[in-house]
Amino acid sequence: CRALKNRNINVAPFKPQNMSLNSAVTIDHGEIGRAQAVQAQACGLPPHSDMNPVLLKPNSDTGAQVIIHGKALSNMNAAAFHDYKTLAMNAVMASWKRLQNQYDVIVVEGAGSPAEINLRQGDIANMGFAEKADCPVILVADIDRGGVFAHLVGTLDLLSASEQNRIKGFVINRFRGDLNLLKPGLDWLEQYTQKPVLGVLPYLHNFHLEAEDALTQHSVAPAPQAVKIIVPVFPHISNHTDFDPLRLHPGTDFQYISAGQAIPPCDLAILPGSKNVRDDLRWLNENGWPQYLQKHLRYGGKLLGICGGFQMLGQYIADPHGIEGEPGKSDALGYLDLHTTLQPHKQLHQRSGRLWLHKSPVSGYEIHAGISKGPALNNAAIITPGHNDGAVSSDNQIAGTYFHGLFDEKTACNALLQWAGLETPQAADYIALRETQINRLAKCVEDYLDVPRLMNLMKYPD
């Protein structure tokens, strides 16, 4: 997308169906996958719900919240959604047509594998969409995972004849080493499939883009005086991209803590967002976090809750409508004098304001079904025009907010790290870092892919 934008081409991203708990708020007050919001940034566009018309947010092993055109429709199990796909395809094609009327090129991303035989009937995410929209397809394979030739040939072989004809070439991604040693395999692949290899992209070391969904454990090596920050990995953790600026900050020793893992001492514990807050609260109790947090606070540590994590800091969480699971009510951690009730209509907002710490400017977005009420909200964590957000305890040890993207702004990140105990925080400009990384990838595309042939596939003159 950025490579095309750099050529002054009016381009937009599109993913018919995404399954992810990392999401973003759009300019039309909807919700789409976080990856499509980053792709929109690469295009120089504000994210719009048409860029990801179907978003599935898993809330159990077999069910998910279904979001159509940015709005939550209902919870469905896998079988129910399979039956719903005809209507979902109508939503997909409506968004596709609107984008076609606005942009010269649309870059479409599939989901998972195009050769998932069990999902072929009614497919809206991969080749089913490509057939309906009549668009050319490029198969991209990650050589770093191994078995790249079997991946490409096997995938092609499992497609129908019309789908095979739609495949216009291959791209191999994340290659390390001497390209000359790979060339015999590339020559064989082209001869065997009669389809061209459109390029081999190299493995980019120290490359960062926000993850579509998978949790990224990698962090930079911490400085000697770094503050220790830990985040529990809830079963339904959401929007963990909130913590990318912390993972990449040399002044932090950042660590995700999974189930059964020993919880180390830290300066700041952060409870993240959750797609199933009551279930994740139960997980928190089962894994000994309440006892840990009591000791952590007793020794002067700081505690921050974001979105679902903020709700957990209150007295209780009620879900009378069964929004996230079975209707009911769960006692929360009880650190802040507030309570939360989940409502059918989500709060979807892009916000700007100032932190309670040094009045530092902060921007972010809200995605939550819960409405929190209680006296604790009178001591807000973030002051925004006409709407104060979150709460801070009277001893300044505990804070909570609905803001996602809390650490993206440099001054806000510095203020929060100073609150956690870092004496002279020097946060990087994460927004500028994201731009740098997107441009780095765009240059890689220009240098290593057969751009004239790609432009021809898009029926766009090079």
C-alpha positions as CSV (number, residue, x, y, z in Angstrom):
1,C,0.0,0.0,0.0
2,R,2.8,2.5,0.9
3,A,4.7,1.6,-2.2
4,L,1.7,2.5,-4.3
5,K,1.0,5.6,-2.4
6,N,4.6,6.7,-2.9
7,R,3.8,6.5,-6.7
8,N,0.9,8.9,-6.1
9,I,-1.7,6.1,-6.7
10,N,-5.0,6.4,-5.0
11,V,-5.0,3.1,-3.1
12,A,-7.0,1.6,-0.3
13,P,-6.7,-1.7,1.7
14,F,-9.4,-4.3,2.0
15,K,-9.8,-7.5,4.0
16,P,-13.2,-9.1,3.4
17,Q,-13.2,-11.1,6.7
18,N,-10.8,-10.8,9.6
19,M,-10.6,-12.8,12.9
20,S,-8.8,-10.7,15.5
21,L,-9.0,-9.3,19.0
22,N,-6.8,-6.4,18.0
23,S,-9.2,-3.8,16.6
24,A,-9.4,-0.1,15.9
25,V,-12.1,2.6,15.7
26,T,-12.9,4.0,12.3
27,I,-13.7,7.5,11.0
28,D,-17.3,6.4,10.6
29,H,-17.5,5.3,14.2
30,G,-17.2,1.6,13.5
31,E,-14.7,-1.1,14.4
32,I,-12.3,-3.0,12.1
33,G,-9.2,-5.2,12.5
34,R,-6.1,-3.3,13.8
35,A,-4.1,-4.6,10.8
36,Q,-6.4,-2.8,8.4
37,A,-6.1,0.4,10.4
38,V,-2.3,0.2,9.9
39,Q,-2.8,-0.6,6.2
40,A,-5.0,2.5,6.0
41,Q,-2.2,4.6,7.5
42,A,0.2,3.2,4.9
43,C,-2.3,4.5,2.3
44,G,-2.4,7.9,4.0
45,L,-6.1,7.3,4.8
46,P,-8.2,7.3,8.0
47,P,-9.5,3.8,8.7
48,H,-13.0,3.1,7.5
49,S,-15.4,0.2,8.2
50,D,-15.5,-0.7,4.5
51,M,-11.9,-1.7,4.7
52,N,-12.8,-4.7,6.8
53,P,-16.6,-5.3,6.5
54,V,-16.6,-8.6,8.5
55,L,-14.7,-8.8,11.8
56,L,-14.9,-11.8,14.1
57,K,-13.8,-11.3,17.7
58,P,-13.5,-14.7,19.4
59,N,-15.0,-14.8,22.9
60,S,-14.7,-18.6,23.4
61,D,-13.1,-21.6,21.6
62,T,-16.2,-22.1,19.4
63,G,-17.9,-18.7,19.3
64,A,-17.2,-15.1,18.3
65,Q,-18.8,-11.7,18.2
66,V,-19.7,-10.9,14.6
67,I,-19.1,-7.3,13.5
68,I,-20.6,-6.2,10.2
69,H,-19.7,-2.8,8.7
70,G,-18.2,-1.8,11.9
71,K,-21.1,-2.6,14.2
72,A,-21.6,-5.6,16.5
73,L,-24.3,-7.9,15.2
74,S,-24.4,-10.7,17.6
75,N,-22.5,-13.6,19.1
76,M,-22.4,-16.7,16.9
77,N,-20.9,-20.2,17.1
78,A,-18.9,-21.5,14.1
79,A,-21.9,-23.4,12.7
80,A,-24.2,-20.4,12.9
81,F,-21.7,-18.1,11.2
82,H,-21.2,-20.7,8.4
83,D,-25.0,-20.5,7.8
84,Y,-24.8,-16.7,7.9
85,K,-22.1,-16.4,5.3
86,T,-24.4,-15.6,2.4
87,L,-25.6,-12.4,4.1
88,A,-22.0,-11.7,5.2
89,M,-20.9,-11.9,1.5
90,N,-23.6,-9.3,0.6
91,A,-22.0,-6.9,3.2
92,V,-18.5,-7.7,1.8
93,M,-19.5,-6.9,-1.8
94,A,-21.3,-3.7,-0.8
95,S,-18.1,-2.4,0.9
96,W,-16.1,-3.6,-2.1
97,K,-18.2,-1.7,-4.5
98,R,-18.1,1.5,-2.4
99,L,-14.3,1.3,-2.3
100,Q,-14.1,0.7,-6.1
101,N,-16.0,3.9,-6.6
102,Q,-13.4,5.9,-4.6
103,Y,-10.0,4.4,-5.3
104,D,-8.0,3.4,-8.3
105,V,-6.3,0.4,-6.7
106,I,-7.5,-1.8,-3.9
107,V,-5.0,-4.2,-2.2
108,V,-6.9,-7.2,-0.9
109,E,-5.6,-9.4,1.9
110,G,-6.9,-12.9,2.4
111,A,-7.3,-14.7,5.7
112,G,-5.5,-17.8,6.7
113,S,-5.0,-20.2,3.8
114,P,-6.9,-20.1,0.5
115,A,-6.8,-23.9,0.5
116,E,-8.9,-24.6,3.5
117,I,-11.1,-27.3,2.0
118,N,-13.5,-27.5,4.9
119,L,-14.3,-23.8,4.5
120,R,-14.6,-23.6,0.7
121,Q,-18.3,-23.7,0.6
122,G,-19.6,-20.1,1.1
123,D,-16.0,-18.8,1.5
124,I,-15.9,-15.0,1.8
125,A,-12.4,-14.5,3.0
126,N,-10.2,-15.9,0.2
127,M,-10.8,-17.4,-3.2
128,G,-14.6,-17.2,-2.8
129,F,-14.3,-13.5,-2.7
130,A,-11.6,-13.4,-5.4
131,E,-14.0,-15.3,-7.7
132,K,-16.9,-13.1,-6.9
133,A,-15.0,-9.9,-7.4
134,D,-13.0,-11.2,-10.4
135,C,-9.6,-10.1,-9.1
136,P,-6.1,-11.5,-9.7
137,V,-4.4,-13.3,-6.8
138,I,-0.8,-13.6,-5.7
139,L,0.2,-16.4,-3.3
140,V,2.6,-15.2,-0.6
141,A,4.5,-17.8,1.5
142,D,6.7,-17.3,4.6
143,I,10.0,-19.1,4.0
144,D,11.1,-18.5,7.6
145,R,8.5,-21.1,8.7
146,G,10.0,-23.7,6.4
147,G,8.6,-25.9,3.6
148,V,7.9,-22.9,1.3
149,F,7.8,-24.9,-2.0
150,A,5.5,-27.5,-0.6
151,H,3.4,-24.7,0.8
152,L,3.0,-23.0,-2.6
153,V,2.6,-26.1,-4.7
154,G,0.3,-27.8,-2.3
155,T,-1.9,-24.8,-2.0
156,L,-2.1,-24.4,-5.7
157,D,-2.9,-28.1,-6.2
158,L,-5.8,-27.9,-3.7
159,L,-7.6,-25.1,-5.6
160,S,-10.2,-25.5,-8.2
161,A,-9.3,-25.1,-11.9
162,S,-10.8,-21.6,-12.1
163,E,-9.1,-20.6,-8.8
164,Q,-5.8,-21.9,-10.1
165,N,-6.1,-19.8,-13.2
166,R,-6.7,-16.8,-11.0
167,I,-3.3,-17.2,-9.3
168,K,-0.9,-14.9,-11.3
169,G,2.3,-15.6,-9.4
170,F,4.2,-16.2,-6.2
171,V,6.0,-14.0,-3.6
172,I,8.4,-15.6,-1.1
173,N,8.7,-13.6,2.1
174,R,11.3,-13.3,4.9
175,F,14.2,-15.0,3.2
176,R,17.6,-15.2,4.9
177,G,20.8,-16.0,3.2
178,D,22.3,-16.1,-0.3
179,L,19.6,-15.7,-3.0
180,N,21.7,-17.7,-5.5
181,L,21.2,-20.8,-3.3
182,L,17.5,-20.4,-3.6
183,K,17.4,-19.8,-7.4
184,P,17.3,-23.5,-8.4
185,G,14.2,-23.9,-6.4
186,L,12.6,-20.8,-7.9
187,D,13.4,-22.0,-11.4
188,W,11.9,-25.4,-10.6
189,L,8.8,-23.7,-9.1
190,E,8.2,-21.7,-12.2
191,Q,8.7,-24.6,-14.5
192,Y,6.5,-27.0,-12.5
193,T,3.6,-24.5,-12.0
194,Q,4.0,-22.4,-15.2
195,K,3.6,-19.4,-13.0
196,P,6.1,-16.7,-12.3
197,V,7.9,-15.9,-9.0
198,L,7.3,-12.1,-8.6
199,G,10.0,-11.6,-6.1
200,V,11.7,-12.8,-2.9
201,L,11.5,-10.4,0.1
202,P,14.4,-10.5,2.6
203,Y,14.0,-11.1,6.3
204,L,14.0,-7.6,7.9
205,H,15.8,-7.7,11.2
206,N,14.5,-5.4,14.0
207,F,11.4,-4.8,11.9
208,H,8.2,-3.8,13.7
209,L,4.6,-3.6,12.6
210,E,1.6,-4.0,14.9
211,A,0.5,-7.6,15.0
212,E,-2.8,-8.5,13.4
213,D,-3.6,-10.8,16.4
214,A,-0.7,-13.0,17.5
215,L,1.0,-12.0,20.7
216,T,4.6,-10.7,20.1
217,Q,6.9,-11.7,22.9
218,H,10.0,-10.0,21.5
219,S,11.3,-6.9,23.5
220,V,14.4,-4.8,23.2
221,A,17.3,-5.4,25.7
222,P,16.5,-3.2,28.8
223,A,18.9,-0.6,30.1
224,P,20.5,-1.2,33.6
225,Q,18.0,1.2,35.4
226,A,14.9,0.0,33.4
227,V,11.6,-0.3,35.1
228,K,10.1,-3.7,35.3
229,I,6.6,-3.9,33.6
230,I,4.5,-7.1,33.5
231,V,1.2,-7.8,31.7
232,P,-0.9,-11.0,32.3
233,V,-1.8,-12.9,29.1
234,F,-5.6,-13.3,29.5
235,P,-7.2,-16.1,27.5
236,H,-9.2,-13.4,25.7
237,I,-6.6,-10.6,25.8
238,S,-7.4,-7.8,23.3
239,N,-5.6,-4.8,21.8
240,H,-2.3,-5.9,23.1
241,T,-0.7,-3.6,20.5
242,D,-1.2,-1.0,23.3
243,F,2.1,-2.3,24.8
244,D,4.2,-2.1,21.6
245,P,5.7,1.2,22.6
246,L,6.7,-0.3,26.0
247,R,8.1,-3.5,24.5
248,L,10.3,-1.4,22.2
249,H,11.4,1.1,24.9
250,P,15.0,0.7,26.2
251,G,14.0,2.1,29.6
252,T,11.6,-0.8,30.3
253,D,12.1,-4.5,31.1
254,F,8.8,-5.7,29.7
255,Q,7.4,-9.2,30.1
256,Y,4.1,-11.0,29.3
257,I,3.1,-13.5,32.0
258,S,1.2,-16.6,30.8
259,A,-0.9,-19.1,32.8
260,G,1.2,-21.1,35.3
261,Q,4.2,-18.9,34.9
262,A,5.8,-17.5,38.1
263,I,4.9,-13.8,38.5
264,P,8.1,-11.8,39.1
265,P,8.4,-8.6,41.2
266,C,7.8,-5.5,39.1
267,D,7.4,-1.7,39.2
268,L,4.2,-1.6,37.2
269,A,1.6,-4.2,36.6
270,I,-0.8,-3.6,33.8
271,L,-4.1,-5.4,33.3
272,P,-4.9,-5.3,29.6
273,G,-8.1,-5.3,27.5
274,S,-10.3,-8.3,27.4
275,K,-13.0,-9.7,25.0
276,N,-14.5,-11.7,27.9
277,V,-13.9,-9.7,31.0
278,R,-15.7,-11.9,33.6
279,D,-14.0,-15.1,32.2
280,D,-10.6,-13.4,32.2
281,L,-11.3,-12.2,35.7
282,R,-11.9,-15.8,36.8
283,W,-8.5,-16.7,35.1
284,L,-6.8,-13.9,37.0
285,N,-8.1,-15.4,40.3
286,E,-7.2,-18.9,39.4
287,N,-3.6,-17.9,38.6
288,G,-3.0,-16.1,41.9
289,W,-2.9,-12.5,40.7
290,P,-5.1,-11.0,43.5
291,Q,-2.6,-12.2,46.1
292,Y,0.3,-11.1,44.0
293,L,-1.2,-7.6,43.5
294,Q,-1.9,-7.1,47.2
295,K,1.8,-7.7,47.9
296,H,2.8,-5.6,44.9
297,L,0.8,-2.6,46.1
298,R,1.9,-3.1,49.7
299,Y,5.5,-2.7,48.6
300,G,4.7,0.5,46.6
301,G,4.2,-0.9,43.1
302,K,1.9,0.8,40.6
303,L,-1.1,-0.9,39.0
304,L,-2.8,0.2,35.7
305,G,-5.9,-1.2,34.1
306,I,-6.8,-0.6,30.5
307,C,-10.4,-1.1,29.2
308,G,-11.4,-4.6,30.5
309,G,-8.5,-4.4,32.9
310,F,-9.9,-1.1,34.2
311,Q,-13.2,-2.7,34.8
312,M,-11.5,-5.4,36.8
313,L,-10.2,-2.8,39.2
314,G,-13.7,-2.0,40.4
315,Q,-16.2,-3.7,42.8
316,Y,-18.1,-5.9,40.3
317,I,-18.8,-6.5,36.6
318,A,-22.4,-7.3,35.6
319,D,-23.4,-8.8,32.3
320,P,-27.2,-9.0,32.5
321,H,-27.7,-9.4,28.8
322,G,-25.1,-12.1,28.2
323,I,-23.0,-9.8,26.0
324,E,-19.8,-11.7,26.5
325,G,-21.1,-15.1,27.8
326,E,-23.6,-16.4,30.3
327,P,-25.6,-13.6,32.0
328,G,-24.4,-12.9,35.5
329,K,-22.3,-10.8,37.8
330,S,-18.8,-11.3,39.1
331,D,-16.9,-9.7,42.0
332,A,-13.9,-7.7,40.7
333,L,-10.7,-6.8,42.5
334,G,-12.2,-4.0,44.5
335,Y,-9.4,-1.5,44.3
336,L,-11.6,1.4,42.9
337,D,-15.0,2.4,44.1
338,L,-16.8,1.8,40.8
339,H,-18.8,-0.9,39.1
340,T,-19.4,-1.9,35.5
341,T,-22.4,-3.1,33.6
342,L,-22.1,-4.5,30.1
343,Q,-24.6,-3.0,27.6
344,P,-25.7,-4.2,24.1
345,H,-24.3,-1.1,22.3
346,K,-20.6,-0.7,22.2
347,Q,-18.8,2.6,22.9
348,L,-16.7,3.4,19.9
349,H,-14.8,6.7,20.2
350,Q,-11.6,8.4,19.1
351,R,-10.5,10.6,22.0
352,S,-7.9,13.2,23.0
353,G,-7.3,14.7,26.4
354,R,-4.7,15.2,29.1
355,L,-3.4,12.7,31.7
356,W,-3.7,13.4,35.4
357,L,0.1,13.2,35.3
358,H,1.7,16.6,34.4
359,K,-1.4,17.2,32.2
360,S,0.4,15.4,29.4
361,P,-1.5,15.3,26.1
362,V,-2.8,11.9,25.2
363,S,-4.8,10.4,22.3
364,G,-6.5,7.1,21.9
365,Y,-9.6,5.2,21.1
366,E,-12.3,3.4,23.1
367,I,-13.9,0.0,22.2
368,H,-16.0,-1.4,25.1
369,A,-19.4,-2.6,25.9
370,G,-19.2,-1.8,29.6
371,I,-20.5,1.4,31.3
372,S,-18.7,2.2,34.6
373,K,-20.2,4.2,37.4
374,G,-19.1,5.1,40.9
375,P,-17.4,7.8,43.0
376,A,-13.9,6.8,41.9
377,L,-14.7,8.4,38.5
378,N,-14.7,11.8,40.1
379,N,-10.9,11.5,40.2
380,A,-10.4,11.0,36.5
381,A,-7.2,9.6,34.9
382,I,-7.8,11.5,31.6
383,I,-9.5,14.9,31.2
384,T,-11.2,15.2,27.8
385,P,-13.5,18.0,26.5
386,G,-16.9,17.2,27.9
387,H,-15.9,13.7,29.0
388,N,-13.6,12.6,31.7
389,D,-12.2,9.1,31.6
390,G,-11.0,6.5,34.0
391,A,-10.0,6.8,37.7
392,V,-7.0,7.2,39.9
393,S,-6.8,6.0,43.5
394,S,-6.3,8.6,46.3
395,D,-2.8,7.3,47.0
396,N,-1.9,7.6,43.3
397,Q,-0.8,3.9,43.1
398,I,-3.7,2.6,41.0
399,A,-5.1,4.0,37.8
400,G,-7.5,2.8,35.1
401,T,-8.7,4.1,31.8
402,Y,-10.8,3.1,28.7
403,F,-8.1,4.6,26.4
404,H,-6.3,2.2,24.0
405,G,-3.1,3.6,22.5
406,L,-2.2,5.1,25.9
407,F,1.5,4.9,25.3
408,D,1.6,6.0,21.6
409,E,2.1,9.7,22.4
410,K,5.7,10.4,23.5
411,T,4.9,12.8,26.3
412,A,2.1,10.6,27.8
413,C,4.4,7.5,27.6
414,N,7.2,9.5,29.4
415,A,4.8,10.6,32.1
416,L,3.5,7.1,32.7
417,L,7.0,5.6,32.9
418,Q,8.0,8.3,35.3
419,W,5.0,7.4,37.4
420,A,6.2,3.8,37.3
421,G,9.6,4.7,38.6
422,L,11.8,5.5,35.6
423,E,13.7,8.7,36.7
424,T,14.5,10.1,33.3
425,P,12.2,8.5,30.7
426,Q,13.1,9.1,27.1
427,A,10.3,7.5,25.1
428,A,10.8,7.2,21.4
429,D,8.2,8.8,19.0
430,Y,6.2,5.6,18.4
431,I,4.0,7.2,15.7
432,A,7.2,8.3,13.8
433,L,8.7,4.8,14.3
434,R,5.6,3.2,12.7
435,E,6.0,5.5,9.7
436,T,9.7,4.7,9.4
437,Q,8.9,0.9,9.4
438,I,6.2,1.2,6.8
439,N,8.5,3.2,4.5
440,R,11.2,0.6,5.2
441,L,8.9,-2.2,4.0
442,A,7.8,-0.1,1.0
443,K,11.4,0.3,-0.2
444,C,11.9,-3.4,0.2
445,V,8.9,-4.0,-2.1
446,E,10.4,-1.6,-4.7
447,D,13.8,-3.2,-4.5
448,Y,12.9,-6.9,-4.5
449,L,9.6,-7.4,-6.3
450,D,8.8,-7.3,-10.0
451,V,6.9,-4.0,-9.7
452,P,6.3,-3.5,-13.5
453,R,4.6,-6.9,-13.6
454,L,2.6,-6.2,-10.5
455,M,1.4,-2.9,-11.9
456,N,0.4,-4.7,-15.1
457,L,-1.6,-7.2,-13.0
458,M,-3.5,-4.2,-11.5
459,K,-4.0,-2.9,-15.0
460,Y,-2.2,0.2,-13.9
461,P,0.7,1.5,-16.2
462,D,4.1,1.5,-14.5
